[in-house]
Amino acid sequence: MNATDLIIFNFEEVRRRSIKLWKAIPEERLNWKPDEDALTCAEMIRHLLQGEFLFHQVLIGRGGKALSNLFNPFEAKEFTSVDDELEFAQPYREEFLKYIRTISINDLENIEIDLYDAGGYIRTLGDMLLRIAYHEAVHTGQLLDYMRTMGIDRPKIWD
């Protein structure tokens, strides 16, 4: 297994566990949030699916400038259900994973993604891919905490 295979495996595992969690949130609780400044459960799920699409564009364009004048298909779509959201995002997910499969070991180490204007840093492509998966994992942890706070059963994602 090479580095790209491991990166794909990590993305698939993170998403598998996220989906298990997302589907365990009762529909009537998707608009719950712990305080006025927080995202709702539905907004966090959308944030992750949309974020992956946007990160993909950043990686292709090698920086944050790729987002200027970009059509974001998620902006025009209202969140209706977890299943609907996943179905909508699936083609973008497939394109993202297909893109990752084209990356060479050399590219992981030598292509730089310039987010200095948007986030204040420049990182290698490999570093950015790990950050994207980590971003989803962190929010999965937040949603587990949301569920604990709501007093609802949490799925066992550590299988």
C-alpha positions as CSV (number, residue, x, y, z in Angstrom):
1,M,0.0,0.0,0.0
2,N,1.5,3.4,-1.0
3,A,0.9,6.8,0.5
4,T,-1.9,7.7,-1.8
5,D,-3.7,4.4,-1.0
6,L,-3.3,5.2,2.7
7,I,-4.7,8.7,2.2
8,I,-7.8,7.3,0.3
9,F,-8.2,4.7,3.1
10,N,-8.2,7.4,5.7
11,F,-10.8,9.5,3.8
12,E,-13.0,6.5,3.4
13,E,-12.7,5.5,7.1
14,V,-13.4,9.0,8.3
15,R,-16.4,9.3,6.1
16,R,-17.8,5.9,7.0
17,R,-17.7,6.8,10.6
18,S,-19.2,10.2,10.0
19,I,-22.1,8.7,8.0
20,K,-22.7,6.3,10.8
21,L,-23.0,9.2,13.2
22,W,-24.9,11.5,10.9
23,K,-27.6,8.9,10.3
24,A,-27.9,8.3,14.1
25,I,-29.1,11.9,14.7
26,P,-32.9,11.9,14.9
27,E,-34.4,13.9,12.1
28,E,-36.2,16.2,14.7
29,R,-32.8,17.0,16.2
30,L,-30.9,18.0,13.1
31,N,-31.6,21.7,13.8
32,W,-30.4,21.5,17.4
33,K,-27.3,23.5,18.4
34,P,-25.8,23.9,21.8
35,D,-25.9,27.7,21.7
36,E,-26.8,30.6,19.4
37,D,-23.2,30.9,18.0
38,A,-22.9,27.2,17.1
39,L,-23.8,25.4,13.9
40,T,-26.8,23.1,14.0
41,C,-26.2,19.4,13.3
42,A,-27.5,19.8,9.8
43,E,-25.3,22.9,9.2
44,M,-22.3,21.0,10.4
45,I,-23.0,18.1,8.0
46,R,-23.5,20.6,5.2
47,H,-20.3,22.4,6.2
48,L,-18.3,19.1,5.9
49,L,-19.8,18.0,2.6
50,Q,-19.5,21.5,1.1
51,G,-16.1,21.9,2.6
52,E,-14.8,18.8,0.8
53,F,-16.0,20.2,-2.5
54,L,-14.4,23.6,-1.8
55,F,-11.1,22.0,-0.6
56,H,-11.0,20.0,-3.8
57,Q,-11.2,23.2,-5.8
58,V,-8.5,24.7,-3.7
59,L,-6.2,21.7,-4.3
60,I,-6.9,21.7,-8.1
61,G,-6.1,25.5,-8.2
62,R,-3.3,25.1,-5.7
63,G,-4.6,27.8,-3.5
64,G,-7.5,29.9,-2.2
65,K,-7.7,32.0,-5.4
66,A,-9.4,29.0,-7.0
67,L,-12.6,29.9,-5.0
68,S,-13.1,33.3,-6.6
69,N,-15.9,33.2,-9.1
70,L,-16.5,29.5,-8.4
71,F,-20.0,28.1,-8.7
72,N,-20.8,26.4,-5.5
73,P,-23.6,23.9,-6.1
74,F,-24.2,23.5,-2.3
75,E,-25.2,27.2,-1.9
76,A,-28.4,26.8,-4.0
77,K,-29.5,23.6,-2.2
78,E,-31.6,23.5,0.9
79,F,-30.8,20.8,3.5
80,T,-33.7,18.3,3.6
81,S,-32.2,15.1,5.1
82,V,-28.9,13.3,5.7
83,D,-29.6,10.8,3.0
84,D,-30.5,13.5,0.5
85,E,-27.4,15.5,1.4
86,L,-25.2,12.4,1.0
87,E,-26.8,11.6,-2.4
88,F,-26.3,15.2,-3.6
89,A,-22.6,15.2,-2.5
90,Q,-21.7,11.8,-3.8
91,P,-20.7,12.8,-7.3
92,Y,-18.4,15.5,-5.8
93,R,-17.0,13.0,-3.4
94,E,-16.2,10.6,-6.2
95,E,-14.5,13.3,-8.2
96,F,-12.4,14.2,-5.1
97,L,-11.3,10.6,-4.5
98,K,-10.6,10.2,-8.2
99,Y,-8.4,13.3,-8.1
100,I,-6.5,11.9,-5.1
101,R,-5.8,8.7,-7.0
102,T,-4.0,10.7,-9.7
103,I,-1.5,12.2,-7.2
104,S,2.1,10.9,-7.2
105,I,4.3,10.6,-4.2
106,N,6.4,13.4,-5.6
107,D,3.3,15.6,-5.9
108,L,2.4,15.0,-2.2
109,E,5.7,16.4,-1.2
110,N,6.4,19.1,-3.8
111,I,3.1,20.7,-4.8
112,E,2.4,23.7,-2.5
113,I,-1.1,24.9,-1.8
114,D,-1.1,28.6,-1.1
115,L,-3.8,29.6,1.4
116,Y,-1.8,32.5,2.7
117,D,-4.5,35.1,1.8
118,A,-7.3,32.9,3.0
119,G,-5.9,31.1,6.0
120,G,-2.4,32.4,6.5
121,Y,-0.4,29.4,5.5
122,I,1.2,27.5,2.6
123,R,1.4,23.7,2.9
124,T,2.3,20.8,0.8
125,L,-0.5,18.8,-1.0
126,G,0.1,15.8,1.3
127,D,-0.3,18.0,4.3
128,M,-3.5,19.6,3.0
129,L,-5.0,16.2,2.3
130,L,-4.4,15.1,5.9
131,R,-5.8,18.4,7.2
132,I,-9.0,17.9,5.2
133,A,-9.6,14.5,6.7
134,Y,-8.7,15.8,10.1
135,H,-11.3,18.6,9.7
136,E,-14.1,16.1,9.2
137,A,-12.9,14.0,12.1
138,V,-12.9,17.0,14.5
139,H,-16.4,17.8,13.5
140,T,-17.5,14.2,14.0
141,G,-16.2,14.6,17.6
142,Q,-18.2,17.8,18.0
143,L,-21.4,16.0,16.8
144,L,-20.8,13.2,19.3
145,D,-20.6,15.8,22.0
146,Y,-23.8,17.4,20.6
147,M,-25.5,14.0,20.9
148,R,-24.3,13.6,24.5
149,T,-25.6,17.0,25.4
150,M,-28.9,16.3,23.8
151,G,-29.1,13.1,25.8
152,I,-29.5,10.8,22.8
153,D,-27.8,7.5,22.1
154,R,-24.5,7.8,20.3
155,P,-23.5,5.2,17.7
156,K,-20.3,3.2,18.3
157,I,-18.0,4.6,15.6
158,W,-14.9,2.9,17.0
159,D,-15.6,-0.5,15.5
